Amino acid sequence: MIKVKFFNSITEAELAKNLLKSNGIEASVYKRGIEFPGDRGDSYGADLFVSEKDLEKTKEILEMYTR
């Protein structure tokens, strides 16, 4: 798995993951920082990872999404 992008919020990263999934690309989101009970963790952000074979297609899709 290769890191594609850092998102400032976990919510944004999960949206991107779902967008990729709808385009046939499996992705993983890894939260940064330490979460506390009741903490959504959005202040820490998250990294989005995909397999190397899907990297170029992922970049194209995310570029259209983040315009």
C-alpha positions as CSV (number, residue, x, y, z in Angstrom):
1,M,0.0,0.0,0.0
2,I,1.2,3.5,-0.9
3,K,0.1,6.7,0.8
4,V,-1.7,8.9,-1.7
5,K,-2.8,11.9,0.3
6,F,-3.2,13.4,3.8
7,F,-6.6,14.8,4.7
8,N,-7.2,17.3,7.4
9,S,-10.2,15.3,8.6
10,I,-11.1,11.7,8.9
11,T,-14.5,12.5,7.3
12,E,-12.8,13.8,4.2
13,A,-10.6,10.8,4.0
14,E,-13.6,8.4,4.3
15,L,-15.4,10.3,1.6
16,A,-12.4,9.9,-0.7
17,K,-12.2,6.2,0.2
18,N,-15.9,5.7,-0.7
19,L,-15.4,7.6,-4.0
20,L,-12.5,5.3,-4.9
21,K,-14.5,2.2,-3.9
22,S,-17.3,3.3,-6.2
23,N,-14.7,3.4,-9.0
24,G,-13.4,-0.1,-8.3
25,I,-10.4,0.9,-6.2
26,E,-9.8,-0.5,-2.7
27,A,-8.4,2.0,-0.3
28,S,-7.5,2.2,3.4
29,V,-7.7,5.1,5.8
30,Y,-5.3,5.4,8.7
31,K,-6.1,7.9,11.4
32,R,-3.3,10.1,12.9
33,G,-2.9,10.9,16.5
34,I,-4.4,9.5,19.7
35,E,-8.1,9.4,20.1
36,F,-9.9,9.9,23.4
37,P,-13.4,8.7,24.5
38,G,-15.9,10.9,22.7
39,D,-13.2,12.4,20.4
40,R,-14.0,12.1,16.7
41,G,-10.3,12.5,16.0
42,D,-10.9,15.0,13.1
43,S,-8.3,17.3,14.5
44,Y,-5.6,14.8,13.8
45,G,-6.4,14.1,10.1
46,A,-5.9,10.8,8.2
47,D,-3.8,9.3,5.5
48,L,-5.3,7.5,2.5
49,F,-3.5,4.5,1.0
50,V,-4.1,2.4,-2.2
51,S,-2.2,-0.4,-3.9
52,E,0.6,0.6,-6.2
53,K,-1.3,-0.8,-9.2
54,D,-4.1,1.7,-8.6
55,L,-2.0,4.7,-7.9
56,E,-2.3,6.6,-11.2
57,K,-6.1,6.0,-11.5
58,T,-6.5,7.1,-7.9
59,K,-4.6,10.4,-8.5
60,E,-6.8,11.1,-11.5
61,I,-10.0,10.5,-9.6
62,L,-8.9,12.5,-6.6
63,E,-7.8,15.4,-8.8
64,M,-11.3,15.6,-10.3
65,Y,-12.9,15.3,-6.8
66,T,-10.8,18.1,-5.2
67,R,-11.2,20.7,-7.8
